[in-house]
Amino acid sequence: MVNLDRLIELKVIRRFNESSIARILELVQNATSRKAKTEQFIRKFARVYTPIVTFLAIGLAFLPYFFLEDYMFEAWLYRALIFLVISCPCALVVSIPLGYFGGIGAASRKGILFKGSNFLDLMTSVTTVVMDKTGTLTKECFEVQKAVTMEGITLDWLSLTAAMESKSTHPSQKPLQMIADELKEDAVQSINELHKLGVRELIMLSGDKNAVTQQVAKSLGIDKAFGDLLPEQKVEKVEELKKDASRVIAFVGDGINDAPVLALADVGIAMGGLGSDAAIETADVVIQTDQPSKIATAIQLGKQTKRIVWQNISLAFE
């Protein structure tokens, strides 16, 4: 609410650890612990390969001492160093991280911040995009959608009402005006592009009234929508979706109540312009421009980066 000229008296009815914010933070922590950790193949490869090659080189330098009578340390050290140079997969180890680094840099120039290269990879595999409504697909600022004239009214009431309300301090004005959150300019475009990129399911989860949620989903072409949801109910919905192992789920939100789901999803995407600190901190990807169409851009960048990385891998082995 907006308080302009009144004194407010507040009564505390719960302890902090029983508050909504405390429960949301607990959900974030629990969801993070359940989230699968993905690692790049090259890191796994280097973690095993590098120690093996290092120990073999050390062995090549010192073990001949126990078996050869004419052992010369300088000669065997030189051979060990040659072995290290030959064995080092420089093109593979260096070019792969640089490929992902380039992808992250390209994304940042478009207003998309990836918190790790593994999320670039995951974006290419996303099959289900789950979205919040308010602040994600809508502007979170209300405007008059429709004005209704009641039966029997013959006066030019609209101009009279506008004159009366011009001095009003109430944000939502009068009940004669069906006021609603306005869709973002690129909301329809973002849904169409996600469908074109092969995303199988588009789902909306909202704490707003179910009737409003269904209306917005229908106007945008979203496959499924659920309204009247509390933060923990959003978590339950995503947990149900995750039971199908074939799904790779991206969740897009902006509020503190979205933080638990952002942590639980395979890829959490936060609207960073007007989003809450909790959502931005928890998310894996941050859209700094608040444009939902950037979700499709992130997927395209992920696919392009992955294609370049695999080109590097194939060339490194030639």
Sequence and secondary structure as in RCSB ss.txt:
>XXXX:A:sequence
MVNLDRLIELKVIRRFNESSIARILELVQNATSRKAKTEQFIRKFARVYTPIVTFLAIGLAFLPYFFLEDYMFEA
WLYRALIFLVISCPCALVVSIPLGYFGGIGAASRKGILFKGSNFLDLMTSVTTVVMDKTGTLTKECFEVQKAVTM
EGITLDWLSLTAAMESKSTHPSQKPLQMIADELKEDAVQSINELHKLGVRELIMLSGDKNAVTQQVAKSLGIDKA
FGDLLPEQKVEKVEELKKDASRVIAFVGDGINDAPVLALADVGIAMGGLGSDAAIETADVVIQTDQPSKIATAIQ
LGKQTKRIVWQNISLAFE
>XXXX:A:secstr
   SS        S GGGSHHHHHHHHHHHHHHHS     HHHHHHHHHHHHHHHHHHHHHHGGGGT TT  HHH
HHHHHHHHHHHH  HHHHHHHHHHHHHHHHHHHHTTEEES HHHHHHHTT  EEEE STTTTEEEEEE   B   
TT  S HHHHHHHHHTT   TT  TTB  EEEE TTHHHHHHHHHHTT  EEEEE SS HHHHHHHHHHHT SEE
E S  HHHHHHHHHHHHTSTT  EEEEE SGGGHHHHHHSSEEEEETTT  HHHHHH SEEETT  TTHHHHHHH
HHHHHHHHHHHHHHHHT 
